[in-house]
């Protein structure tokens, strides 16, 4: 006896067939969703049109409720998405929490579970407090079963991201590229890069894997602690340009 399928049943079967290849259909235009998760575990997920070419995990700085959303970094995020990156933006804090690494990891897990992305270069990109947190995330990522960065870019970092305990950086994979980008007029985090590099050396991380770059002031452009939040032509050249070059190098390695 042959069963007769209703239009609704046919639609369901077609939808299931579309998922058989390993996931939901790819977006035809860039999309943003979130925040998913409660409180500090919240996370935003930005997807490019089509299949992502890379994954960027963006760790924000410590700056209150606005910085704990993508608002201050949206232009940079949109730039990364336009170049084919899926971007995960964990909230990781809702006030002055000292413990931020665990909620950051919870947010990343939530977002990657929705993304279902494997086999692409992974960059952990962090600004200010997030610059140190990105390094700490990379050190624990394998053990915590979240995407392991091929590279970390730490922009105007302070010395520590996690303040409730000192995170052991020894598990950081020695082949990781660790780029530190500092601003020549950054008075807020002037000693942060030196402290972070000292932590890496104490952990035995190979110095040859550390790349140091300086964003320099010129004309009316002042490369200070807040300059990475800008999207002027000079700011894009100083901060976005080195990131694009780093990502391009990762793509060639894959």
N, C-alpha and C positions, 0 to 999 in steps of 0.2 A: 504494500500500500504506500503510495507516494504522498508525503505530507505537503500541504500547501502553505507556503510562507507568506505571512502578512508583510506589508510594507515596513512596519516597525521592526519585525524580525530580520528582514533583509538589511536594514540600516545597521542593526546591531552586529550582524555578521561581517558587514563591510568594515565597520569600525575595528572589530577584532582582527580582521585580516590586515588592516593597516598597522596594527601594533605588533604583528608577528615578526617583523623585521628587527625588533629590539627597542622600541620606544615610540613615543608620540611623534606626530609629524613635526617637521622643523618649521619655525616661524618664517614667514615671508618678509617680515619687517622687524627691526629691532623692537624688543619688548622689555618691560620692567615689571617686576612683581615683588610684593612684600609690603611691610615686613611680615615674614613668617616667624612664628615662635613668640613666646612670652618674654616680656621684659628684656633683660640683658642678652637673652638668647635669640633675640630677633635678628633677622637677616634679610637683605634685599638681594634679588637675583636679576641681573641684566643679561639679556641674550641678544646676539647679533642675528641678522637675517641669515638663514641657512645654517649649515653645520659650523659650530665654533672651531676656529683654528688654534685657539690657545685658551688657557684659563688663567685669570688674574684674580687673586684674593687680595682685596684692598682693605688695609687696616688703618683706620682714621686716627687722628690725634685726640688728646684729651682736651675737650673744649666746651663741654656742656651739652645740652639737649640738641642743639642744631648740628654740632659736629658728630653726634651719634646717629645722624641720618646722612644720606648721601648728598645733601643740599650743597655743602661747601665744595664738594669735589665733583659735582655732576658734569661739568664741562670736560674734565679729564676722563671721567668714566665714559661719557658719550664718545670721546675720541677713541678710546680703547675698543669700545664696542664697534664703532665704524670700521676699525681695522681688523675686525673678525674675532675679538675676544669675548668670551663669556666672563662676566665680572661678578664676583661674590663680595658683598659688603656687609660683614657682621657688625651688629650694633655693639656688642660686648660690654656695654655699661649703660646704666640709666641714671646714675648719679656719680658719686665719688668712690665707687667700689674699688677696693684694693685688688681683689681677685678677678682678673679679667680673662685669663687664658682659657679657663674651662668654658665660660659662656661663649667665647669666640669660637672654640672648637665645636661646641654644640650647634652654633649657627651655621658653620661651614658644613657640618654633616647634614643638616637639614637641607641646605641649598644643593649640595652635590647629589643628595638622594633624589631631588626633583630634576636635576640636570642630566644624570646618567651619562657622564662624559668621561671617556678614558682615552689614553694614548696620545694626548696632546701636551705640548710644553706647559708647565705650570710656573707662574711667577707670583711670589708673595711680595706685594708692594705696600710699604708702610710709611706713614708720615708722622713725625714727632714721636709721641709715645708709641704710635703704631709702627714706627721704624724699628724700635727694639722688639716690639711684640711680634713683628713678622719674623725676626730671627728666632725668637723663642718658639713660635709656632713651628717653624721649619725643623727645629731640634726635636720636637716631640711628635711630629706629624706621622712618622712611620708607626710608632708604638700606639698612637691614638687612632690609627686607621682612617686618616683623612688624606686628601691629596698632598703628596710630598713635592715641595717646590724643587724645580731644577735650578732656580735662581731666586735670590732675595734682593730687592732694592730697598734700601733704607734711606729715606729722605729727611734731612734735618733731624736725625734721631736724638732722643735722650738715651741715657744709659740703660734704663730698665723699662720694660713694658709691664710685666707682672710685678706688683709691689708687695703682694702678700707672702712671697717666697722668692728665693733666687732660683731661677730655672737653669738646670744643668745644660750647657751647650755642647757637651762632648758627643751626644748622639748625632749631631749635625753631620750629614753626609759630606765627606771630604771633597767630593767632586762638585758640590754646590757652588755656583757662582754667587759671590756676595758683593754686591755693589753698594757703596756708601756715597751718597750725594749730599754735600753740605753747601750752605750758602755763606758767602764771604762776609756778610753783615748780620749773621744770625747770632744775636746776643742771648737769646732765650736758651738755646741748646748748644752753646759754644763748646762745652766740654763733653757733650753727649756722645759724639762720634768717637772721641778718644777713649772714653770709658767702655763703649760697646766693643771697639776693636781690642781693647785690653782683655775683655771677657773672652773674646774669641781666641786670642793667643793663649790665655790661661787654659782654655779647653783643648788646646792642641790643634785648633783648626789651621790648615795650611795657609800661610801668608800669601802664597802665589794665587790663591783663589779670591783674594780680597781686592776689589777695584775701588779706588778712591777718585771721585770727581768733584770739582768745585764749580758751583754756579756763581758767576762773577757779576757784580754790579757794573753798570755802564750807562752813561747819559742819564736819562730820567728813571731808568730801571734800578730798583734797589732790591738786591737779593738778600732778604732778611728771612726771619722764621716763617712769616705768613705768606711769603711770595709764592709758594707752590699752590696756594688757593686761588691764584689769579689765572686768567686765561688770555692775557695780553700776548701779543706776538713775542715779546721778549721772554715772558714767563714760559710760553710753550717751548721756545728754543732751549731755555735753561733746564727745564724739568721734563717736559714730554719727550723732547728729542733724545736724551740719553736712554729713557725707558724704551722708546721705539727701537733704538739700536740694540739694546740688550735683548729684547724679545726677538728681533730678527736673527740674532746670533743663536738663540735657543732653537729656532725653527730649523736652522741649518744643521744643528747637532742631532735632531730627531731622525 
